[in-house]
C-alpha cells in the first residue's frame, strides 16, 4: 500500500471511512464491522475516519474494539465539536468529550 504524509503522520494512501458501520445506511452487525476493519489493516490500510456524531460515540467505540492491540500501527481521525442546540462552543464540547470518553477510548485501543 502506498503511503502519504499527513502533517507529521505517515498514513496509507487509501483510508477507510467508518460511518456506515454503526451510524448511516442502517449500520452493520458489530462482528462484521470488526472483521472488515481488521481485514483493512491486513491489506495495509492505516487511516480510519470516524466522528463523535456517528452513534453518537458508537463508531469510535467500535474502532477501539476492532483495533485493540493495533493502535501503534494505525491512525484514527475523528471529528468533534458539532454544536448542539445549547450552542456551546467547540472547546467546551471537546472538553466534555475528553472528560467522559478519552480514558475509556484510549484504553479500548490498547
N, CA, C and O of each residue as an XYZ file, in Angstrom:
440
protein
N       0.851     -1.176      0.000
C       0.000      0.000      0.000
C       0.891      1.232      0.000
O       1.810      1.342      0.812
N       0.621      2.145     -0.897
C       1.353      3.402     -0.905
C       0.990      4.211      0.330
O      -0.077      4.033      0.918
N       1.895      5.100      0.710
C       1.639      5.951      1.866
C       1.740      7.421      1.476
O       2.294      7.778      0.436
N       1.193      8.249      2.337
C       1.217      9.706      2.163
C       1.548     10.345      3.502
O       1.299      9.770      4.561
N       2.114     11.546      3.436
C       2.358     12.329      4.647
C       1.084     13.114      4.952
O       0.510     13.751      4.069
N       0.657     13.064      6.185
C      -0.479     13.843      6.668
C       0.038     14.605      7.882
O       0.021     14.103      9.006
N       0.496     15.827      7.628
C       1.185     16.556      8.693
C       2.453     15.808      9.049
O       3.315     15.597      8.196
N       2.572     15.409     10.292
C       3.744     14.650     10.741
C       3.511     13.146     10.708
O       4.381     12.370     11.103
N       2.348     12.739     10.243
C       1.991     11.320     10.228
C       2.232     10.707      8.857
O       2.127     11.386      7.835
N       2.548      9.444      8.842
C       2.661      8.677      7.608
C       1.476      7.712      7.593
O       1.370      6.842      8.458
N       0.583      7.865      6.609
C      -0.639      7.060      6.561
C      -0.787      6.409      5.194
O      -0.139      6.809      4.227
N      -1.642      5.408      5.128
C      -1.903      4.748      3.850
C      -2.567      5.720      2.885
O      -3.322      6.599      3.301
N      -2.288      5.561      1.609
C      -2.885      6.428      0.593
C      -4.393      6.226      0.522
O      -5.125      7.131      0.119
N      -4.852      5.060      0.907
C      -6.280      4.764      0.959
C      -6.682      4.658      2.427
O      -6.107      3.874      3.183
N      -7.669      5.450      2.820
C      -8.200      5.377      4.177
C      -9.565      4.721      4.147
O     -10.139      4.506      3.079
N     -10.081      4.404      5.323
C     -11.393      3.787      5.416
C     -12.313      4.670      6.244
O     -12.069      4.901      7.428
N     -13.375      5.162      5.610
C     -14.406      5.903      6.316
C     -15.353      4.915      6.978
O     -15.861      4.004      6.325
N     -15.591      5.093      8.274
C     -16.279      4.069      9.054
C     -17.720      4.408      9.422
O     -18.354      3.649     10.154
N     -18.248      5.512      8.940
C     -19.578      5.963      9.316
C     -20.645      4.893      9.128
O     -21.465      4.678     10.021
N     -20.648      4.228      7.995
C     -21.685      3.259      7.680
C     -21.669      2.005      8.527
O     -22.604      1.206      8.470
N     -20.628      1.822      9.306
C     -20.546      0.615     10.126
C     -21.445      0.676     11.351
O     -21.866     -0.359     11.868
N     -21.743      1.894     11.817
C     -22.563      1.984     13.025
C     -23.600      3.096     12.978
O     -24.433      3.186     13.880
N     -23.575      3.932     11.969
C     -24.431      5.111     12.003
C     -25.382      5.188     10.803
O     -26.594      5.043     10.964
N     -24.863      5.405      9.660
C     -25.690      5.651      8.472
C     -25.941      4.348      7.709
O     -25.297      3.328      7.956
N     -26.866      4.412      6.804
C     -27.158      3.277      5.928
C     -27.613      2.038      6.710
O     -27.479      0.914      6.226
N     -28.146      2.245      7.912
C     -28.649      1.132      8.710
C     -27.627      0.458      9.598
O     -27.978     -0.434     10.370
N     -26.365      0.863      9.509
C     -25.333      0.223     10.316
C     -25.096     -1.210      9.866
O     -25.748     -1.698      8.943
N     -24.168     -1.871     10.518
C     -23.810     -3.248     10.204
C     -23.645     -4.026     11.506
O     -23.399     -3.426     12.552
N     -23.775     -5.333     11.460
C     -23.508     -6.118     12.667
C     -22.078     -5.875     13.152
O     -21.147     -5.807     12.349
N     -21.913     -5.747     14.458
C     -20.604     -5.419     15.018
C     -19.517     -6.400     14.591
O     -18.418     -5.979     14.232
N     -19.799     -7.676     14.622
C     -18.787     -8.678     14.262
C     -18.311     -8.495     12.826
O     -17.121     -8.636     12.543
N     -19.232     -8.181     11.918
C     -18.853     -7.963     10.519
C     -18.018     -6.698     10.374
O     -17.052     -6.670      9.612
N     -18.387     -5.665     11.099
C     -17.624     -4.420     11.042
C     -16.216     -4.623     11.574
O     -15.250     -4.139     10.983
N     -16.095     -5.329     12.676
C     -14.769     -5.608     13.242
C     -13.931     -6.417     12.263
O     -12.745     -6.140     12.081
N     -14.540     -7.418     11.631
C     -13.815     -8.218     10.634
C     -13.363     -7.345      9.462
O     -12.250     -7.508      8.961
N     -14.212     -6.429      9.028
C     -13.862     -5.526      7.930
C     -12.699     -4.623      8.321
O     -11.771     -4.436      7.535
N     -12.738     -4.069      9.515
C     -11.665     -3.181      9.974
C     -10.338     -3.921     10.086
O      -9.295     -3.395      9.695
N     -10.375     -5.120     10.612
C      -9.135     -5.902     10.743
C      -8.600     -6.337      9.386
O      -7.388     -6.384      9.179
N      -9.494     -6.652      8.471
C      -9.061     -7.016      7.109
C      -8.422     -5.818      6.423
O      -7.440     -5.962      5.695
N      -8.981     -4.635      6.655
C      -8.397     -3.417      6.078
C      -6.959     -3.246      6.556
O      -6.075     -2.907      5.770
N      -6.727     -3.482      7.847
C      -5.359     -3.397      8.378
C      -4.475     -4.434      7.704
O      -3.343     -4.132      7.325
N      -4.977     -5.642      7.554
C      -4.215     -6.699      6.874
C      -3.825     -6.301      5.458
O      -2.774     -6.704      4.959
N      -4.684     -5.499      4.807
C      -4.424     -5.056      3.432
C      -3.551     -3.804      3.366
O      -3.215     -3.335      2.279
N      -3.185     -3.265      4.533
C      -2.287     -2.115      4.560
C      -2.932     -0.780      4.849
O      -2.250      0.244      4.832
N      -4.227     -0.758      5.113
C      -4.899      0.496      5.466
C      -4.483      0.893      6.876
O      -4.558      0.094      7.809
N      -4.040      2.149      7.016
C      -3.630      2.635      8.334
C      -4.388      3.881      8.765
O      -4.176      4.368      9.875
N      -5.268      4.411      7.919
C      -6.023      5.632      8.234
C      -7.514      5.309      8.299
O      -8.106      4.850      7.323
N      -8.107      5.557      9.463
C      -9.526      5.287      9.691
C     -10.212      6.577     10.117
O      -9.727      7.293     10.993
N     -11.351      6.864      9.484
C     -12.074      8.105      9.745
C     -13.383      7.821     10.480
O     -14.145      6.938     10.086
N     -13.637      8.578     11.556
C     -14.846      8.439     12.351
C     -15.272      9.816     12.849
O     -14.670     10.825     12.482
N     -16.305      9.859     13.682
C     -16.755     11.108     14.301
C     -17.591     10.797     15.523
O     -18.223      9.744     15.607
N     -17.589     11.724     16.475
C     -18.379     11.523     17.684
C     -19.866     11.407     17.381
O     -20.597     10.752     18.123
N     -20.318     12.028     16.313
C     -21.731     12.041     15.981
C     -22.219     10.713     15.400
O     -23.427     10.490     15.318
N     -21.318      9.841     15.002
C     -21.717      8.543     14.452
C     -22.108      7.621     15.602
O     -21.275      6.878     16.121
N     -23.316      7.670     15.977
C     -23.808      6.798     17.042
C     -24.763      7.480     17.992
O     -25.906      7.024     18.040
N     -24.461      8.477     18.728
C     -23.142      9.097     18.922
C     -22.179      8.204     19.712
O     -22.582      7.408     20.560
N     -20.944      8.364     19.411
C     -19.802      7.695     20.029
C     -19.682      6.206     19.682
O     -18.619      5.622     19.891
N     -20.716      5.591     19.172
C     -20.678      4.145     18.900
C     -19.577      3.772     17.920
O     -18.927      2.738     18.073
N     -19.368      4.619     16.909
C     -18.364      4.305     15.900
C     -16.964      4.351     16.491
O     -16.128      3.506     16.167
N     -16.696      5.326     17.355
C     -15.395      5.406     17.998
C     -15.152      4.189     18.884
O     -14.042      3.659     18.919
N     -16.180      3.745     19.600
C     -16.063      2.557     20.447
C     -15.801      1.328     19.575
O     -14.976      0.483     19.920
N     -16.505      1.232     18.445
C     -16.300      0.120     17.513
C     -14.850      0.070     17.045
O     -14.237     -0.997     17.044
N     -14.298      1.211     16.649
C     -12.900      1.239     16.222
C     -11.972      0.819     17.353
O     -10.986      0.120     17.120
N     -12.279      1.238     18.567
C     -11.465      0.841     19.715
C     -11.433     -0.663     19.885
O     -10.379     -1.246     20.138
N     -12.594     -1.292     19.745
C     -12.674     -2.755     19.869
C     -11.914     -3.443     18.727
O     -11.140     -4.371     18.956
N     -12.144     -2.982     17.519
C     -11.561     -3.633     16.348
C     -10.054     -3.465     16.266
O      -9.346     -4.365     15.814
N      -9.567     -2.318     16.700
C      -8.151     -2.008     16.523
C      -7.339     -2.194     17.796
O      -6.176     -1.797     17.863
N      -7.954     -2.798     18.802
C      -7.239     -3.079     20.047
C      -6.000     -3.913     19.734
O      -6.069     -4.919     19.028
N      -4.890     -3.478     20.266
C      -3.631     -4.172     20.021
C      -2.922     -3.729     18.754
O      -1.780     -4.116     18.509
N      -3.592     -2.923     17.952
C      -3.003     -2.432     16.691
C      -2.787     -0.926     16.724
O      -2.393     -0.339     15.716
N      -3.038     -0.296     17.859
C      -3.058      1.161     17.935
C      -1.764      1.808     17.461
O      -1.794      2.913     16.919
N      -0.643      1.149     17.652
C       0.630      1.727     17.221
C       0.842      1.614     15.714
O       1.816      2.150     15.188
N      -0.061      0.920     15.012
C       0.075      0.723     13.567
C      -0.918      1.539     12.751
O      -0.820      1.571     11.524
N      -1.873      2.200     13.404
C      -2.936      2.892     12.678
C      -3.101      4.323     13.174
O      -2.633      4.690     14.252
N      -3.784      5.122     12.350
C      -4.150      6.491     12.703
C      -5.665      6.581     12.643
O      -6.282      6.213     11.643
N      -6.256      7.073     13.717
C      -7.699      7.263     13.756
C      -7.974      8.760     13.728
O      -7.566      9.501     14.622
N      -8.668      9.186     12.691
C      -9.062     10.593     12.569
C     -10.512     10.697     13.008
O     -11.384     10.036     12.446
N     -10.772     11.528     14.015
C     -12.141     11.703     14.478
C     -12.528     13.165     14.432
O     -11.720     14.048     14.721
N     -13.763     13.404     14.068
C     -14.280     14.768     14.022
C     -15.092     15.006     15.286
O     -15.791     14.107     15.751
N     -15.005     16.209     15.844
C     -15.731     16.518     17.066
C     -16.121     17.995     17.037
O     -15.721     18.749     16.150
N     -16.907     18.376     18.025
C     -17.220     19.783     18.190
C     -18.451     20.248     17.464
O     -18.633     21.450     17.269
N     -19.302     19.334     17.058
C     -20.549     19.737     16.434
C     -21.357     20.515     17.459
O     -21.495     20.081     18.603
N     -21.888     21.657     17.058
C     -22.674     22.445     18.003
C     -24.013     21.785     18.260
O     -24.699     21.350     17.334
N     -24.370     21.718     19.516
C     -25.694     21.212     19.841
C     -26.642     22.396     20.028
O     -26.247     23.544     19.827
N     -27.845     22.132     20.397
C     -28.855     23.194     20.493
C     -28.548     24.226     21.559
O     -29.061     25.344     21.504
N     -27.721     23.872     22.526
C     -27.369     24.851     23.560
C     -26.337     25.845     23.038
O     -26.023     26.825     23.713
N     -25.803     25.595     21.826
C     -24.857     26.489     21.152
C     -23.545     26.656     21.928
O     -22.885     27.690     21.821
N     -23.174     25.644     22.702
C     -21.892     25.707     23.394
C     -20.761     25.737     22.381
O     -20.905     25.240     21.264
N     -19.659     26.309     22.765
C     -18.521     26.416     21.857
C     -17.806     25.072     21.719
O     -17.908     24.199     22.581
N     -17.086     24.935     20.620
C     -16.367     23.699     20.316
C     -15.453     23.304     21.457
O     -15.388     22.126     21.809
N     -14.751     24.245     22.038
C     -13.793     23.866     23.083
C     -14.487     23.215     24.274
O     -13.916     22.337     24.920
N     -15.712     23.640     24.566
C     -16.445     23.010     25.659
C     -16.917     21.621     25.260
O     -16.920     20.710     26.088
N     -17.309     21.447     24.026
C     -17.716     20.125     23.542
C     -16.523     19.176     23.620
O     -16.654     18.034     24.061
N     -15.367     19.658     23.189
C     -14.173     18.813     23.234
C     -13.832     18.461     24.676
O     -13.487     17.316     24.970
N     -13.925     19.422     25.565
C     -13.637     19.169     26.974
C     -14.610     18.141     27.541
O     -14.196     17.224     28.251
N     -15.884     18.281     27.239
C     -16.884     17.306     27.692
C     -16.541     15.907     27.189
O     -16.607     14.935     27.942
N     -16.176     15.812     25.912
C     -15.837     14.517     25.339
C     -14.652     13.903     26.062
O     -14.664     12.720     26.403
N     -13.633     14.710     26.291
C     -12.454     14.198     26.971
C     -12.795     13.718     28.375
O     -12.343     12.656     28.805
N     -13.590     14.502     29.083
C     -13.966     14.111     30.432
C     -14.720     12.787     30.448
O     -14.469     11.943     31.308
N     -15.638     12.599     29.509
C     -16.488     11.415     29.502
C     -15.814     10.204     28.871
O     -16.036      9.074     29.308
N     -15.008     10.424     27.866
C     -14.654      9.310     26.997
C     -13.183      9.049     26.730
O     -12.826      7.919     26.397
N     -12.334     10.019     26.857
C     -10.956      9.849     26.378
C     -10.247      8.679     27.035
O      -9.621      7.873     26.347
N     -10.333      8.573     28.339
C      -9.616      7.475     29.001
C     -10.159      6.124     28.568
O      -9.397      5.192     28.313
N     -11.484      6.022     28.486
C     -12.106      4.767     28.054
C     -11.677      4.417     26.640
O     -11.327      3.266     26.381
N     -11.693      5.374     25.713
C     -11.339      5.123     24.332
C      -9.862      4.739     24.219
O      -9.497      3.815     23.491
N      -9.017      5.475     24.961
C      -7.599      5.190     24.900
C      -7.321      3.760     25.379
O      -6.539      3.035     24.765
N      -7.952      3.373     26.451
C      -7.754      2.027     26.978
C      -8.293      0.969     26.009
O      -7.697     -0.098     25.865
N      -9.426      1.263     25.339
C     -10.006      0.262     24.443
C      -9.152      0.044     23.201
O      -9.310     -0.967     22.516
N      -8.259      0.968     22.903
C      -7.406      0.859     21.710
C      -6.083      0.161     22.004
O      -5.314     -0.107     21.080
N      -5.812     -0.126     23.222
C      -4.516     -0.753     23.556
C      -4.572     -2.241     23.495
O      -3.569     -2.907     23.748
